[in-house]
């Protein structure tokens, strides 16, 4: 983008546990996950994943 095109900054906070759970559920609801996949481990991980990263 050229400088001056966007004159506002919008902050998107990192998702909390509830939001991470919703994101994972939306993207895996039509998938058959292996028995050893535990989404709670990903949700509870203390990483700095944005919604886009998830």
VOGU-476744 format. One record per atom (N, C-alpha, C): residue in three letters; atom name; residue number from 1; x, y, z. Coordinates in nm, 2 decimals. Example, Ala and Ser with C-alpha at 12.3 -4.5 7.8 and 13.67 -1.06 7.14 Angstrom:
<sites>
res ALA atom N n 1 c1 1.32 c2 -0.57 c3 0.78
res ALA atom CA n 1 c1 1.23 c2 -0.45 c3 0.78
res ALA atom C n 1 c1 1.32 c2 -0.33 c3 0.78
res SER atom N n 2 c1 1.28 c2 -0.22 c3 0.71
res SER atom CA n 2 c1 1.37 c2 -0.11 c3 0.71
res SER atom C n 2 c1 1.29 c2 0.00 c3 0.79
</sites>
This chain:
<sites>
res UNK atom N n 1 c1 0.08 c2 -0.12 c3 0.00
res UNK atom CA n 1 c1 0.00 c2 0.00 c3 0.00
res UNK atom C n 1 c1 0.09 c2 0.12 c3 0.00
res UNK atom N n 2 c1 0.04 c2 0.22 c3 -0.07
res UNK atom CA n 2 c1 0.11 c2 0.35 c3 -0.07
res UNK atom C n 2 c1 0.09 c2 0.42 c3 0.06
res UNK atom N n 3 c1 0.19 c2 0.50 c3 0.11
res UNK atom CA n 3 c1 0.17 c2 0.57 c3 0.23
res UNK atom C n 3 c1 0.05 c2 0.67 c3 0.22
res UNK atom N n 4 c1 -0.02 c2 0.68 c3 0.33
res UNK atom CA n 4 c1 -0.14 c2 0.77 c3 0.33
res UNK atom C n 4 c1 -0.27 c2 0.72 c3 0.28
res UNK atom N n 5 c1 -0.27 c2 0.59 c3 0.23
res UNK atom CA n 5 c1 -0.39 c2 0.53 c3 0.18
res UNK atom C n 5 c1 -0.49 c2 0.50 c3 0.29
res UNK atom N n 6 c1 -0.43 c2 0.45 c3 0.40
res UNK atom CA n 6 c1 -0.52 c2 0.41 c3 0.51
res UNK atom C n 6 c1 -0.48 c2 0.51 c3 0.63
res UNK atom N n 7 c1 -0.58 c2 0.58 c3 0.68
res UNK atom CA n 7 c1 -0.56 c2 0.68 c3 0.78
res UNK atom C n 7 c1 -0.60 c2 0.63 c3 0.92
res UNK atom N n 8 c1 -0.64 c2 0.50 c3 0.93
res UNK atom CA n 8 c1 -0.68 c2 0.45 c3 1.07
res UNK atom C n 8 c1 -0.61 c2 0.32 c3 1.09
res UNK atom N n 9 c1 -0.58 c2 0.30 c3 1.22
res UNK atom CA n 9 c1 -0.52 c2 0.17 c3 1.26
res UNK atom C n 9 c1 -0.63 c2 0.10 c3 1.34
res UNK atom N n 10 c1 -0.65 c2 -0.02 c3 1.31
res UNK atom CA n 10 c1 -0.75 c2 -0.10 c3 1.38
res UNK atom C n 10 c1 -0.68 c2 -0.22 c3 1.45
res UNK atom N n 11 c1 -0.69 c2 -0.23 c3 1.58
res UNK atom CA n 11 c1 -0.63 c2 -0.33 c3 1.66
res UNK atom C n 11 c1 -0.72 c2 -0.45 c3 1.67
res UNK atom N n 12 c1 -0.66 c2 -0.57 c3 1.64
res UNK atom CA n 12 c1 -0.73 c2 -0.69 c3 1.65
res UNK atom C n 12 c1 -0.66 c2 -0.77 c3 1.77
res UNK atom N n 13 c1 -0.72 c2 -0.78 c3 1.88
res UNK atom CA n 13 c1 -0.66 c2 -0.85 c3 1.99
res UNK atom C n 13 c1 -0.64 c2 -1.00 c3 1.97
res UNK atom N n 14 c1 -0.55 c2 -1.06 c3 2.03
res UNK atom CA n 14 c1 -0.53 c2 -1.21 c3 2.02
res UNK atom C n 14 c1 -0.66 c2 -1.28 c3 2.08
res UNK atom N n 15 c1 -0.70 c2 -1.39 c3 2.02
res UNK atom CA n 15 c1 -0.82 c2 -1.45 c3 2.07
res UNK atom C n 15 c1 -0.80 c2 -1.52 c3 2.21
res UNK atom N n 16 c1 -0.90 c2 -1.51 c3 2.29
res UNK atom CA n 16 c1 -0.90 c2 -1.58 c3 2.42
res UNK atom C n 16 c1 -0.94 c2 -1.72 c3 2.40
res UNK atom N n 17 c1 -0.95 c2 -1.80 c3 2.51
res UNK atom CA n 17 c1 -0.97 c2 -1.94 c3 2.50
res UNK atom C n 17 c1 -1.11 c2 -1.97 c3 2.43
res UNK atom N n 18 c1 -1.21 c2 -1.89 c3 2.47
res UNK atom CA n 18 c1 -1.34 c2 -1.91 c3 2.42
res UNK atom C n 18 c1 -1.34 c2 -1.89 c3 2.26
res UNK atom N n 19 c1 -1.28 c2 -1.78 c3 2.22
res UNK atom CA n 19 c1 -1.27 c2 -1.75 c3 2.08
res UNK atom C n 19 c1 -1.19 c2 -1.85 c3 2.00
res UNK atom N n 20 c1 -1.08 c2 -1.90 c3 2.06
res UNK atom CA n 20 c1 -1.00 c2 -2.01 c3 2.00
res UNK atom C n 20 c1 -1.08 c2 -2.13 c3 1.98
res UNK atom N n 21 c1 -1.16 c2 -2.16 c3 2.08
res UNK atom CA n 21 c1 -1.25 c2 -2.28 c3 2.07
res UNK atom C n 21 c1 -1.35 c2 -2.27 c3 1.96
res UNK atom N n 22 c1 -1.41 c2 -2.15 c3 1.94
res UNK atom CA n 22 c1 -1.50 c2 -2.13 c3 1.84
res UNK atom C n 22 c1 -1.44 c2 -2.14 c3 1.70
res UNK atom N n 23 c1 -1.32 c2 -2.08 c3 1.69
res UNK atom CA n 23 c1 -1.25 c2 -2.09 c3 1.56
res UNK atom C n 23 c1 -1.22 c2 -2.23 c3 1.52
res UNK atom N n 24 c1 -1.16 c2 -2.31 c3 1.62
res UNK atom CA n 24 c1 -1.13 c2 -2.45 c3 1.59
res UNK atom C n 24 c1 -1.26 c2 -2.53 c3 1.56
res UNK atom N n 25 c1 -1.36 c2 -2.50 c3 1.63
res UNK atom CA n 25 c1 -1.49 c2 -2.58 c3 1.60
res UNK atom C n 25 c1 -1.54 c2 -2.55 c3 1.46
res UNK atom N n 26 c1 -1.54 c2 -2.42 c3 1.42
res UNK atom CA n 26 c1 -1.59 c2 -2.38 c3 1.29
res UNK atom C n 26 c1 -1.51 c2 -2.45 c3 1.18
res UNK atom N n 27 c1 -1.38 c2 -2.46 c3 1.20
res UNK atom CA n 27 c1 -1.29 c2 -2.52 c3 1.09
res UNK atom C n 27 c1 -1.28 c2 -2.67 c3 1.10
res UNK atom N n 28 c1 -1.32 c2 -2.73 c3 1.20
res UNK atom CA n 28 c1 -1.31 c2 -2.88 c3 1.21
res UNK atom C n 28 c1 -1.44 c2 -2.95 c3 1.22
res UNK atom N n 29 c1 -1.55 c2 -2.88 c3 1.21
res UNK atom CA n 29 c1 -1.68 c2 -2.94 c3 1.23
res UNK atom C n 29 c1 -1.72 c2 -3.04 c3 1.13
res UNK atom N n 30 c1 -1.66 c2 -3.03 c3 1.01
res UNK atom CA n 30 c1 -1.69 c2 -3.12 c3 0.90
res UNK atom C n 30 c1 -1.58 c2 -3.22 c3 0.88
res UNK atom N n 31 c1 -1.48 c2 -3.22 c3 0.97
res UNK atom CA n 31 c1 -1.37 c2 -3.31 c3 0.96
res UNK atom C n 31 c1 -1.38 c2 -3.43 c3 1.06
res UNK atom N n 32 c1 -1.33 c2 -3.54 c3 1.02
res UNK atom CA n 32 c1 -1.31 c2 -3.65 c3 1.11
res UNK atom C n 32 c1 -1.17 c2 -3.65 c3 1.16
res UNK atom N n 33 c1 -1.16 c2 -3.62 c3 1.29
res UNK atom CA n 33 c1 -1.03 c2 -3.61 c3 1.35
res UNK atom C n 33 c1 -0.98 c2 -3.74 c3 1.40
res UNK atom N n 34 c1 -0.85 c2 -3.76 c3 1.40
res UNK atom CA n 34 c1 -0.80 c2 -3.89 c3 1.45
res UNK atom C n 34 c1 -0.82 c2 -3.89 c3 1.61
res UNK atom N n 35 c1 -0.83 c2 -4.00 c3 1.66
res UNK atom CA n 35 c1 -0.86 c2 -4.02 c3 1.81
res UNK atom C n 35 c1 -0.75 c2 -3.95 c3 1.89
res UNK atom N n 36 c1 -0.63 c2 -3.94 c3 1.84
res UNK atom CA n 36 c1 -0.52 c2 -3.88 c3 1.92
res UNK atom C n 36 c1 -0.52 c2 -3.73 c3 1.91
res UNK atom N n 37 c1 -0.61 c2 -3.67 c3 1.83
res UNK atom CA n 37 c1 -0.61 c2 -3.52 c3 1.82
res UNK atom C n 37 c1 -0.70 c2 -3.46 c3 1.94
res UNK atom N n 38 c1 -0.63 c2 -3.38 c3 2.01
res UNK atom CA n 38 c1 -0.70 c2 -3.32 c3 2.13
res UNK atom C n 38 c1 -0.70 c2 -3.16 c3 2.10
res UNK atom N n 39 c1 -0.81 c2 -3.11 c3 2.06
res UNK atom CA n 39 c1 -0.82 c2 -2.97 c3 2.03
res UNK atom C n 39 c1 -0.80 c2 -2.88 c3 2.16
res UNK atom N n 40 c1 -0.84 c2 -2.94 c3 2.27
res UNK atom CA n 40 c1 -0.82 c2 -2.86 c3 2.40
res UNK atom C n 40 c1 -0.67 c2 -2.83 c3 2.42
res UNK atom N n 41 c1 -0.58 c2 -2.92 c3 2.37
res UNK atom CA n 41 c1 -0.44 c2 -2.89 c3 2.39
res UNK atom C n 41 c1 -0.40 c2 -2.77 c3 2.31
res UNK atom N n 42 c1 -0.45 c2 -2.75 c3 2.19
res UNK atom CA n 42 c1 -0.42 c2 -2.64 c3 2.11
res UNK atom C n 42 c1 -0.49 c2 -2.51 c3 2.17
res UNK atom N n 43 c1 -0.61 c2 -2.52 c3 2.22
res UNK atom CA n 43 c1 -0.68 c2 -2.41 c3 2.27
res UNK atom C n 43 c1 -0.61 c2 -2.36 c3 2.40
res UNK atom N n 44 c1 -0.56 c2 -2.45 c3 2.48
res UNK atom CA n 44 c1 -0.50 c2 -2.41 c3 2.61
res UNK atom C n 44 c1 -0.35 c2 -2.37 c3 2.59
res UNK atom N n 45 c1 -0.30 c2 -2.40 c3 2.48
res UNK atom CA n 45 c1 -0.15 c2 -2.36 c3 2.45
res UNK atom C n 45 c1 -0.13 c2 -2.21 c3 2.47
res UNK atom N n 46 c1 -0.03 c2 -2.18 c3 2.54
res UNK atom CA n 46 c1 0.00 c2 -2.04 c3 2.57
res UNK atom C n 46 c1 0.09 c2 -1.98 c3 2.46
res UNK atom N n 47 c1 0.05 c2 -2.00 c3 2.33
res UNK atom CA n 47 c1 0.12 c2 -1.94 c3 2.22
res UNK atom C n 47 c1 0.04 c2 -1.81 c3 2.18
res UNK atom N n 48 c1 0.11 c2 -1.74 c3 2.10
res UNK atom CA n 48 c1 0.05 c2 -1.61 c3 2.05
res UNK atom C n 48 c1 0.00 c2 -1.63 c3 1.91
res UNK atom N n 49 c1 -0.10 c2 -1.71 c3 1.89
res UNK atom CA n 49 c1 -0.16 c2 -1.74 c3 1.76
res UNK atom C n 49 c1 -0.28 c2 -1.64 c3 1.74
res UNK atom N n 50 c1 -0.28 c2 -1.57 c3 1.63
res UNK atom CA n 50 c1 -0.39 c2 -1.49 c3 1.60
res UNK atom C n 50 c1 -0.50 c2 -1.58 c3 1.54
res UNK atom N n 51 c1 -0.61 c2 -1.52 c3 1.51
res UNK atom CA n 51 c1 -0.72 c2 -1.60 c3 1.45
res UNK atom C n 51 c1 -0.68 c2 -1.64 c3 1.31
res UNK atom N n 52 c1 -0.60 c2 -1.56 c3 1.24
res UNK atom CA n 52 c1 -0.55 c2 -1.60 c3 1.10
res UNK atom C n 52 c1 -0.45 c2 -1.71 c3 1.11
res UNK atom N n 53 c1 -0.37 c2 -1.72 c3 1.22
res UNK atom CA n 53 c1 -0.27 c2 -1.82 c3 1.24
res UNK atom C n 53 c1 -0.34 c2 -1.96 c3 1.26
res UNK atom N n 54 c1 -0.45 c2 -1.95 c3 1.34
res UNK atom CA n 54 c1 -0.52 c2 -2.07 c3 1.37
res UNK atom C n 54 c1 -0.58 c2 -2.13 c3 1.24
</sites>
